């Protein structure tokens, strides 16, 4: 097998945005209108390094991934007239995900419990719940009406009296106005709600993440870590695979053809619309999904 193309030949479901593109916000807004809960269009948005002043809403089932070495390489400034990157309203409770970027301000993340933040830095409050991994939040985490929130290997907020607000009222206890919010923390730094568990994540494997450098793409595959407490930045231990050795598997590829690439030692990234959801999901060269 010859080398794979680098930059990759992304399918239609992958959209690459650049901070120098004045129409980036309009492009994202258009995509959000196409991604209704029952609609057929699904997109993954890749964000090149730089500072974004645009309002970028994420529609139902959307993924947005920064392409820098660290989250601060892809920064959204929240200011008057631009809410930065956020969950678009509506969507029928459909999940969304953010990876490897920074929000300079509050993050409006009023989404389903299955939604995730990975390698995200938020300089303000997070309004919403779901799952957070390797994420730093300087403000409060307001879970709103959600009934569960899980954080793993994160740095949590500066306000010692109210790191987690359940339905905007009660801090620390996890209950307010008769509505229960289950908060589970593992390996997190910061003030923790009553009933939090596992101050250390004993064995941890982060999801692989993408990086673009000088027009070429790389897949960073972290190694397993032990005794993790808090978020980590930079590449860390692991390997950095150029996309010449990464196979993009789409729904048109058979399981046998994907297995052949894995057997040949290639990394595999699932990309495209699988079962009505747009994904960009790395597999390890061993063939096991690394998505803890």
Residue, then its C-alpha position, 0 to 999 in steps of 0.5 A: x500500500x502506498x502512502x495516504x494523501x496529506x492533506x487528506x481528501x476529506x468527504x463532503x461531511x467535513x468542513x475546514x474553517x479558517x480564522x482569516x475567512x470573513x465568511x466563517x461565521x456565515x458558513x457555520x450558521x448555514x451548516x447549523x440550519x441544515x443540521x436539524x434533529x431529523x435532517x439528513x445533513x451532518x457535519x464535522x467542522x475542523x478549525x485552523x489555528x488562529x483567533x476567531x471573532x465569529x459567532x459559530x453555532x453548532x447544529x444537531x450532532x455537530x463536531x467541532x475540532x481545533x487543529x492546534x497543538x494546544x487549545x489556545x491555538x484555536x481561540x474564540x473571543x466572546x464579545x458584543x455581537x459575537x457569542x463565539x462557538x456555542x450550541x445552536x438553539x433547538x436540535x431536539x436535544x441532539x448531542x454535539x461535541x467540542x475538542x481542542x479549542x479555547x473560549x475567551x468568555x462564557x460557553x453556551x452549551x445547553x445540550x444533551x447529556x451525551x454532548x462532550x467537551x475534550x481538551x477545551x479551555x473556558x475562561x468564563x462559565x459553562x452553561x450546560x452539562x454532559x461530559x467533560x474530559x481534559x478540560x479547564x473551566x475558570x468560571x462556574x459550571x451551571x448544569x441548568x436543567x440537566x440531570x447528570x454531569x460527568x467530568x474526568x481529568x479536568x481543572x474546575x473553576x475559581x469560585x469555591x462556593x459555587x463550582x457546580x450550580x444545579x438549576x442555577x441555585x444550589x451549589x455543592x449538594x447536587x440538588x435544587x428545587x426538587x430537581x436532582x443533578x448527578x455530578x461525578x468527578x474523576x481525577x479533577x482539580x478544584x472544588x468538588x461537589x459533595x458525593x464526588x468520587x475518585x480524586x485520581x483517574x488511576x488509568x487513563x487513555x485520552x482520545x487521539x486528536x488532530x493537528x495541522x502544521x504547515x499544511x500537513x495533518x497529524x494524528x496525535x495518539x496519547x499513551x495510557x497514563x496513571x494517577x492523573x489529576x487535572x487537565x494536561x496540555x501539549x502533546x504529552x507522552x504518545x506518538x504523532x502519526x503523519x496522515x501519510x500513515x492514516x487511512x480515512x475510512x468512510x461508510x463505503x469501505x467494508x469492514x474487511x478493507x478497514x481491517x487490512x489497513x489496520x493489519x498493515x500498521x496504519x492508523x484509521x480514522x472513521x469519517x463521514x456519516x455513519x448511522x445518520x451521525x457525522x463522525x471523525x473518530x480515530x481508531x488505533x493501529x491495533x483496531x480498538x477505538x481509543x475514545x475514553 
